[in-house]
Amino acid sequence: FSIADAFCRKDKRAAWALYVQAINKGVSAEEIHGIILWQVKSMILASESKGAESAGLKPFVFNKSKTYAEMHGKKALQGMSRRLLIAYHDTRRGLVDIETMLELEILSL
């Protein structure tokens, strides 16, 4: 989850280094994609909810996600979510490579 934290902090250098390290250790790009997408969805939930319970998140995750969401803004989060979902489906259709799409998303921070 450290890659998701770096991604959400907009720490491009750390996110990129952790991404390459994970890929080199044999972690699948799909797994990394899932972790980042989960964090983005948590940020969206936290930004739209009054508290952890109403968001359906644990208090620690809610507070962290709320802080990260404020760093990005609602429009940016929606764009990230959209791009990550499109990348997933386009990968399944054989149109793009998920590793390339994740690299582009990380480098666009």
C-alpha positions as CSV (number, residue, x, y, z in Angstrom):
1,F,0.0,0.0,0.0
2,S,3.0,2.3,0.1
3,I,2.7,2.9,-3.6
4,A,-0.9,4.0,-3.1
5,D,0.2,6.4,-0.4
6,A,2.9,7.9,-2.5
7,F,0.5,8.2,-5.4
8,C,-2.1,9.9,-3.3
9,R,0.5,12.3,-1.8
10,K,1.4,13.3,-5.4
11,D,4.9,12.1,-4.7
12,K,5.7,11.1,-8.3
13,R,9.3,10.1,-7.6
14,A,8.4,7.8,-4.7
15,A,5.4,6.3,-6.5
16,W,7.5,5.6,-9.6
17,A,10.3,4.0,-7.6
18,L,7.8,1.8,-5.7
19,Y,6.0,0.9,-8.9
20,V,9.2,-0.3,-10.6
21,Q,10.3,-2.1,-7.4
22,A,7.0,-3.9,-7.2
23,I,7.1,-4.9,-10.9
24,N,10.7,-6.1,-10.5
25,K,9.6,-8.3,-7.5
26,G,6.9,-9.9,-9.6
27,V,3.9,-8.0,-8.4
28,S,1.4,-7.9,-11.2
29,A,0.4,-4.6,-12.7
30,E,-3.2,-5.6,-12.2
31,E,-2.6,-5.9,-8.5
32,I,-1.0,-2.5,-8.3
33,H,-3.8,-1.1,-10.4
34,G,-6.4,-2.5,-8.0
35,I,-4.6,-1.0,-5.0
36,I,-4.4,2.4,-6.5
37,L,-8.0,2.3,-7.8
38,W,-9.2,1.3,-4.3
39,Q,-7.4,4.3,-2.8
40,V,-8.8,6.7,-5.4
41,K,-12.3,5.3,-4.7
42,S,-11.7,5.7,-0.9
43,M,-10.7,9.3,-1.5
44,I,-13.8,10.0,-3.4
45,L,-16.0,8.4,-0.7
46,A,-14.2,10.3,2.0
47,S,-14.6,13.6,0.2
48,E,-18.3,13.1,-0.2
49,S,-19.1,11.8,3.3
50,K,-19.4,13.5,6.7
51,G,-17.7,10.7,8.6
52,A,-16.1,7.3,8.4
53,E,-19.3,5.4,9.2
54,S,-21.3,7.1,6.5
55,A,-18.5,6.4,4.0
56,G,-18.3,2.8,5.0
57,L,-14.6,3.1,5.8
58,K,-12.6,2.5,9.0
59,P,-11.7,5.8,10.8
60,F,-8.0,5.5,9.9
61,V,-8.7,4.9,6.2
62,F,-11.3,7.7,6.2
63,N,-9.0,10.3,7.7
64,K,-6.1,9.4,5.5
65,S,-8.3,9.4,2.4
66,K,-10.0,12.7,3.4
67,T,-6.6,14.3,3.7
68,Y,-5.4,13.0,0.4
69,A,-8.7,14.0,-1.3
70,E,-8.2,17.6,-0.2
71,M,-4.8,17.5,-1.9
72,H,-6.3,16.5,-5.2
73,G,-9.7,18.0,-5.5
74,K,-12.9,16.4,-6.6
75,K,-12.5,17.0,-10.4
76,A,-9.0,15.5,-10.4
77,L,-10.2,12.4,-8.4
78,Q,-13.0,11.8,-10.8
79,G,-10.6,12.0,-13.7
80,M,-8.2,9.6,-12.1
81,S,-11.0,7.2,-11.3
82,R,-12.3,7.4,-14.9
83,R,-8.8,6.9,-16.4
84,L,-8.1,3.9,-14.2
85,L,-11.4,2.2,-15.0
86,I,-11.0,2.8,-18.7
87,A,-7.4,1.4,-18.5
88,Y,-8.7,-1.7,-16.9
89,H,-11.4,-2.3,-19.5
90,D,-9.2,-1.4,-22.4
91,T,-6.6,-3.9,-21.1
92,R,-9.2,-6.6,-21.0
93,R,-10.1,-5.8,-24.6
94,G,-6.4,-6.0,-25.6
95,L,-6.3,-2.3,-26.6
96,V,-3.6,-1.2,-24.2
97,D,-1.0,-2.6,-21.8
98,I,-1.9,-2.0,-18.1
99,E,1.7,-1.5,-17.1
100,T,2.0,1.4,-19.6
101,M,-1.3,2.9,-18.5
102,L,-0.1,2.8,-14.8
103,E,3.2,4.4,-15.8
104,L,1.4,7.2,-17.5
105,E,-0.9,7.8,-14.6
106,I,1.9,7.9,-12.1
107,L,4.1,10.1,-14.3
108,S,1.1,12.5,-14.7
109,L,1.0,13.3,-11.0
